[in-house]
Amino acid sequence: MHEKRLFQIDYPEMDDDFGLEAAVRQHLGKRFSDLPPDLAEWVQARFHAVLSGVTWDQLEPCNRLNVAIRADELIKIEHVYRRRDEDKEAARRYTLAEAAKAISQSGEREKLILNKLCSAASRGDLAVYAAGEQARLPFGSEAHPEQLWGEAEAFWRDINIWLDEHEPRVGYRFLGPPRAEVKTTKKKKSGTPKLTDSQREEIIKRSAAGESQTDLGIAFGVSHQAISKLLAKWREDQSSKNRVYRLK
């Protein structure tokens, strides 16, 4: 019995076994016109993906089987990559190249941001992962070639923390996965706590001392956006006061 594969979804009616390989075995000596119509349609689509321009009738029976096996392998690879991409999107993981492109929407230079992200990853300041893996990549140029850092992936939260700590004036921040957004929405509905004057002063003081906006949001029970807005308004007020002072 052949090893079961992941291809029943490719043609659900073929329920003897998984994959094109099992489906064609008893028909290898037939001409294409003699194949069952449903199998012929499947063969035509999958053979074309493996050998463009080569038909069933042009191949010897053993080669027909080899192409069917290869077609199954391609479907398996497609399935793995599709599943990996879905998981990556759901977890809000981004390659550093994707992250730099997204951050550039706020007006920053994409190449400059990418270089900074790659440098942070190579130093270990930003946790990064190989595609589809959960174990953090070792940092250092010897552990991971410098030219490949752009393809390494980072989680949305880790990128935001890095931005808070190293580029706090950059306005772009990544959203969390839907589950995290739902939790945030529920908290807002139950009432987002309002900051007192003393809390605002404390936030400004701690931010000036180097505490990240993410940590401040957690400490005071408000969103990152609220902290960012408060600090931006404070900087604007300070700038206005300085202009008035110079005019005097």
URTASUL-V759105 format. One record per residue. N is the residue number from 1. RES is the residue in one small letter. SS is DSSP state (2 for helix, 1 for strand, 0 for the rest). PHI is phi in degrees with one decimal (* if undefined). D_CENTER is the distance of its C-alpha to the mean C-alpha in whole Angstrom. Layout:
BEGIN
n=N res=RES ss=SS phi=PHI d_center=D_CENTER
n=N res=RES ss=SS phi=PHI d_center=D_CENTER
END
This chain:
BEGIN
n=1 res=m ss=0 phi=* d_center=38
n=2 res=h ss=0 phi=-76.3 d_center=35
n=3 res=e ss=0 phi=-60.5 d_center=32
n=4 res=k ss=0 phi=-69.2 d_center=30
n=5 res=r ss=0 phi=-116.3 d_center=27
n=6 res=l ss=0 phi=-101.4 d_center=24
n=7 res=f ss=0 phi=-111.2 d_center=25
n=8 res=q ss=2 phi=-60.8 d_center=28
n=9 res=i ss=2 phi=-63.9 d_center=25
n=10 res=d ss=2 phi=-66.5 d_center=26
n=11 res=y ss=0 phi=-156.9 d_center=30
n=12 res=p ss=0 phi=-57.4 d_center=30
n=13 res=e ss=0 phi=-65.2 d_center=34
n=14 res=m ss=0 phi=-80.6 d_center=34
n=15 res=d ss=0 phi=-98.3 d_center=35
n=16 res=d ss=0 phi=-62.4 d_center=37
n=17 res=d ss=0 phi=-158.4 d_center=34
n=18 res=f ss=0 phi=-88.5 d_center=30
n=19 res=g ss=2 phi=91.7 d_center=30
n=20 res=l ss=2 phi=-69.3 d_center=32
n=21 res=e ss=2 phi=-54.0 d_center=33
n=22 res=a ss=2 phi=-66.0 d_center=35
n=23 res=a ss=2 phi=-69.1 d_center=36
n=24 res=v ss=2 phi=-93.1 d_center=38
n=25 res=r ss=2 phi=-53.7 d_center=40
n=26 res=q ss=2 phi=-82.2 d_center=43
n=27 res=h ss=2 phi=-119.9 d_center=43
n=28 res=l ss=0 phi=-62.2 d_center=43
n=29 res=g ss=0 phi=-88.5 d_center=46
n=30 res=k ss=0 phi=-90.3 d_center=46
n=31 res=r ss=0 phi=-75.8 d_center=46
n=32 res=f ss=2 phi=-59.4 d_center=43
n=33 res=s ss=2 phi=-67.4 d_center=45
n=34 res=d ss=2 phi=-95.1 d_center=46
n=35 res=l ss=0 phi=-72.4 d_center=43
n=36 res=p ss=0 phi=-55.7 d_center=42
n=37 res=p ss=2 phi=-53.0 d_center=41
n=38 res=d ss=2 phi=-66.8 d_center=37
n=39 res=l ss=2 phi=-69.0 d_center=37
n=40 res=a ss=2 phi=-60.2 d_center=38
n=41 res=e ss=2 phi=-64.3 d_center=35
n=42 res=w ss=2 phi=-65.3 d_center=33
n=43 res=v ss=2 phi=-59.4 d_center=34
n=44 res=q ss=2 phi=-60.0 d_center=34
n=45 res=a ss=2 phi=-68.7 d_center=30
n=46 res=r ss=2 phi=-78.5 d_center=29
n=47 res=f ss=2 phi=-65.8 d_center=32
n=48 res=h ss=2 phi=-62.3 d_center=31
n=49 res=a ss=2 phi=-68.9 d_center=27
n=50 res=v ss=2 phi=-91.1 d_center=29
n=51 res=l ss=0 phi=-129.0 d_center=32
n=52 res=s ss=0 phi=-63.6 d_center=32
n=53 res=g ss=0 phi=88.2 d_center=36
n=54 res=v ss=0 phi=-105.4 d_center=37
n=55 res=t ss=0 phi=-101.1 d_center=38
n=56 res=w ss=2 phi=-55.3 d_center=39
n=57 res=d ss=2 phi=-68.3 d_center=43
n=58 res=q ss=2 phi=-81.6 d_center=43
n=59 res=l ss=0 phi=-106.0 d_center=41
n=60 res=e ss=0 phi=-72.5 d_center=44
n=61 res=p ss=2 phi=-51.0 d_center=43
n=62 res=c ss=2 phi=-65.1 d_center=41
n=63 res=n ss=2 phi=-72.6 d_center=39
n=64 res=r ss=2 phi=-60.4 d_center=38
n=65 res=l ss=2 phi=-66.0 d_center=37
n=66 res=n ss=2 phi=-61.7 d_center=35
n=67 res=v ss=2 phi=-67.3 d_center=33
n=68 res=a ss=2 phi=-62.4 d_center=32
n=69 res=i ss=2 phi=-62.4 d_center=31
n=70 res=r ss=2 phi=-64.5 d_center=29
n=71 res=a ss=2 phi=-62.1 d_center=28
n=72 res=d ss=2 phi=-62.1 d_center=27
n=73 res=e ss=2 phi=-63.2 d_center=25
n=74 res=l ss=2 phi=-63.8 d_center=23
n=75 res=i ss=2 phi=-63.6 d_center=22
n=76 res=k ss=2 phi=-62.2 d_center=21
n=77 res=i ss=2 phi=-62.5 d_center=18
n=78 res=e ss=2 phi=-58.9 d_center=17
n=79 res=h ss=2 phi=-63.0 d_center=17
n=80 res=v ss=2 phi=-62.5 d_center=15
n=81 res=y ss=2 phi=-66.6 d_center=12
n=82 res=r ss=2 phi=-63.3 d_center=12
n=83 res=r ss=2 phi=-64.0 d_center=12
n=84 res=r ss=2 phi=-64.5 d_center=9
n=85 res=d ss=2 phi=-64.9 d_center=7
n=86 res=e ss=2 phi=-64.2 d_center=8
n=87 res=d ss=2 phi=-64.9 d_center=8
n=88 res=k ss=2 phi=-62.3 d_center=4
n=89 res=e ss=2 phi=-66.5 d_center=5
n=90 res=a ss=2 phi=-64.1 d_center=8
n=91 res=a ss=2 phi=-85.9 d_center=7
n=92 res=r ss=0 phi=57.7 d_center=5
n=93 res=r ss=1 phi=-96.7 d_center=3
n=94 res=y ss=1 phi=-132.5 d_center=4
n=95 res=t ss=1 phi=-66.7 d_center=6
n=96 res=l ss=2 phi=-62.9 d_center=10
n=97 res=a ss=2 phi=-66.0 d_center=11
n=98 res=e ss=2 phi=-65.4 d_center=8
n=99 res=a ss=2 phi=-62.8 d_center=9
n=100 res=a ss=2 phi=-62.7 d_center=13
n=101 res=k ss=2 phi=-64.6 d_center=13
n=102 res=a ss=2 phi=-66.2 d_center=12
n=103 res=i ss=2 phi=-64.2 d_center=14
n=104 res=s ss=2 phi=-64.6 d_center=17
n=105 res=q ss=2 phi=-64.5 d_center=17
n=106 res=s ss=2 phi=-87.3 d_center=19
n=107 res=g ss=0 phi=104.8 d_center=22
n=108 res=e ss=0 phi=-80.7 d_center=21
n=109 res=r ss=0 phi=-79.7 d_center=21
n=110 res=e ss=2 phi=-58.6 d_center=18
n=111 res=k ss=2 phi=-64.8 d_center=19
n=112 res=l ss=2 phi=-64.6 d_center=21
n=113 res=i ss=2 phi=-63.8 d_center=18
n=114 res=l ss=2 phi=-61.5 d_center=16
n=115 res=n ss=2 phi=-61.5 d_center=19
n=116 res=k ss=2 phi=-68.6 d_center=19
n=117 res=l ss=2 phi=-64.2 d_center=15
n=118 res=c ss=2 phi=-64.6 d_center=16
n=119 res=s ss=2 phi=-64.5 d_center=20
n=120 res=a ss=2 phi=-63.0 d_center=18
n=121 res=a ss=2 phi=-66.2 d_center=16
n=122 res=s ss=2 phi=-68.1 d_center=19
n=123 res=r ss=2 phi=-85.3 d_center=22
n=124 res=g ss=0 phi=92.6 d_center=20
n=125 res=d ss=0 phi=-75.3 d_center=19
n=126 res=l ss=0 phi=-127.3 d_center=15
n=127 res=a ss=0 phi=-71.3 d_center=14
n=128 res=v ss=0 phi=-133.0 d_center=12
n=129 res=y ss=1 phi=-138.6 d_center=11
n=130 res=a ss=0 phi=-74.3 d_center=11
n=131 res=a ss=0 phi=-55.4 d_center=9
n=132 res=g ss=0 phi=77.7 d_center=10
n=133 res=e ss=0 phi=-111.5 d_center=12
n=134 res=q ss=0 phi=-106.6 d_center=13
n=135 res=a ss=0 phi=-80.3 d_center=15
n=136 res=r ss=1 phi=-63.7 d_center=15
n=137 res=l ss=0 phi=-70.3 d_center=16
n=138 res=p ss=0 phi=-65.5 d_center=19
n=139 res=f ss=0 phi=-95.1 d_center=20
n=140 res=g ss=0 phi=107.3 d_center=23
n=141 res=s ss=0 phi=-64.4 d_center=23
n=142 res=e ss=0 phi=-73.5 d_center=25
n=143 res=a ss=0 phi=-73.0 d_center=22
n=144 res=h ss=0 phi=-147.5 d_center=19
n=145 res=p ss=0 phi=-52.0 d_center=21
n=146 res=e ss=2 phi=-55.7 d_center=20
n=147 res=q ss=2 phi=-69.5 d_center=19
n=148 res=l ss=2 phi=-98.1 d_center=16
n=149 res=w ss=2 phi=-59.2 d_center=15
n=150 res=g ss=2 phi=-61.7 d_center=13
n=151 res=e ss=2 phi=-92.0 d_center=11
n=152 res=a ss=0 phi=-68.6 d_center=10
n=153 res=e ss=1 phi=-109.9 d_center=7
n=154 res=a ss=1 phi=-132.4 d_center=8
n=155 res=f ss=1 phi=-78.5 d_center=8
n=156 res=w ss=2 phi=-53.5 d_center=9
n=157 res=r ss=2 phi=-65.8 d_center=12
n=158 res=d ss=2 phi=-65.0 d_center=13
n=159 res=i ss=2 phi=-66.1 d_center=12
n=160 res=n ss=2 phi=-61.2 d_center=14
n=161 res=i ss=2 phi=-62.7 d_center=17
n=162 res=w ss=2 phi=-62.0 d_center=17
n=163 res=l ss=2 phi=-62.1 d_center=18
n=164 res=d ss=2 phi=-59.3 d_center=20
n=165 res=e ss=2 phi=-84.1 d_center=22
n=166 res=h ss=2 phi=-115.2 d_center=22
n=167 res=e ss=0 phi=-137.0 d_center=21
n=168 res=p ss=0 phi=-64.0 d_center=23
n=169 res=r ss=0 phi=-83.3 d_center=24
n=170 res=v ss=0 phi=-69.8 d_center=21
n=171 res=g ss=0 phi=-80.4 d_center=20
n=172 res=y ss=0 phi=-83.7 d_center=17
n=173 res=r ss=0 phi=-137.2 d_center=15
n=174 res=f ss=0 phi=-86.5 d_center=11
n=175 res=l ss=0 phi=-80.3 d_center=12
n=176 res=g ss=0 phi=-79.0 d_center=11
n=177 res=p ss=0 phi=-64.6 d_center=11
n=178 res=p ss=2 phi=-50.4 d_center=14
n=179 res=r ss=2 phi=-61.7 d_center=16
n=180 res=a ss=2 phi=-66.8 d_center=16
n=181 res=e ss=2 phi=-67.4 d_center=17
n=182 res=v ss=2 phi=-62.7 d_center=19
n=183 res=k ss=2 phi=-62.0 d_center=21
n=184 res=t ss=2 phi=-63.1 d_center=21
n=185 res=t ss=2 phi=-62.3 d_center=23
n=186 res=k ss=2 phi=-62.7 d_center=25
n=187 res=k ss=2 phi=-63.9 d_center=26
n=188 res=k ss=2 phi=-65.7 d_center=27
n=189 res=k ss=2 phi=-64.7 d_center=29
n=190 res=s ss=0 phi=-78.9 d_center=31
n=191 res=g ss=0 phi=111.7 d_center=32
n=192 res=t ss=0 phi=-76.3 d_center=30
n=193 res=p ss=0 phi=-62.4 d_center=32
n=194 res=k ss=0 phi=-89.6 d_center=34
n=195 res=l ss=0 phi=-83.4 d_center=35
n=196 res=t ss=0 phi=-83.0 d_center=38
n=197 res=d ss=2 phi=-60.2 d_center=40
n=198 res=s ss=2 phi=-66.8 d_center=40
n=199 res=q ss=2 phi=-67.0 d_center=36
n=200 res=r ss=2 phi=-61.2 d_center=35
n=201 res=e ss=2 phi=-62.8 d_center=37
n=202 res=e ss=2 phi=-65.3 d_center=36
n=203 res=i ss=2 phi=-62.8 d_center=32
n=204 res=i ss=2 phi=-62.2 d_center=33
n=205 res=k ss=2 phi=-64.6 d_center=35
n=206 res=r ss=2 phi=-70.5 d_center=32
n=207 res=s ss=2 phi=-66.5 d_center=30
n=208 res=a ss=2 phi=-63.8 d_center=33
n=209 res=a ss=0 phi=-81.2 d_center=33
n=210 res=g ss=0 phi=109.6 d_center=29
n=211 res=e ss=0 phi=-72.8 d_center=28
n=212 res=s ss=0 phi=-73.2 d_center=24
n=213 res=q ss=2 phi=-64.5 d_center=23
n=214 res=t ss=2 phi=-63.0 d_center=21
n=215 res=d ss=2 phi=-65.5 d_center=24
n=216 res=l ss=2 phi=-64.5 d_center=26
n=217 res=g ss=2 phi=-60.6 d_center=25
n=218 res=i ss=2 phi=-66.0 d_center=25
n=219 res=a ss=2 phi=-64.5 d_center=28
n=220 res=f ss=2 phi=-104.7 d_center=30
n=221 res=g ss=0 phi=69.5 d_center=28
n=222 res=v ss=0 phi=-127.5 d_center=26
n=223 res=s ss=0 phi=-74.8 d_center=23
n=224 res=h ss=2 phi=-58.6 d_center=22
n=225 res=q ss=2 phi=-62.8 d_center=23
n=226 res=a ss=2 phi=-65.7 d_center=26
n=227 res=i ss=2 phi=-64.5 d_center=26
n=228 res=s ss=2 phi=-60.7 d_center=25
n=229 res=k ss=2 phi=-65.7 d_center=27
n=230 res=l ss=2 phi=-61.3 d_center=30
n=231 res=l ss=2 phi=-68.1 d_center=30
n=232 res=a ss=2 phi=-64.3 d_center=30
n=233 res=k ss=2 phi=-66.4 d_center=33
n=234 res=w ss=2 phi=-63.5 d_center=35
n=235 res=r ss=2 phi=-62.6 d_center=34
n=236 res=e ss=2 phi=-63.9 d_center=35
n=237 res=d ss=2 phi=-63.5 d_center=38
n=238 res=q ss=2 phi=-63.7 d_center=39
n=239 res=s ss=2 phi=-64.3 d_center=39
n=240 res=s ss=2 phi=-64.3 d_center=41
n=241 res=k ss=2 phi=-63.1 d_center=43
n=242 res=n ss=2 phi=-65.4 d_center=43
n=243 res=r ss=2 phi=-66.4 d_center=44
n=244 res=v ss=2 phi=-63.3 d_center=47
n=245 res=y ss=2 phi=-62.3 d_center=48
n=246 res=r ss=2 phi=-66.3 d_center=49
n=247 res=l ss=2 phi=-66.0 d_center=50
n=248 res=k ss=0 phi=-68.6 d_center=53
END
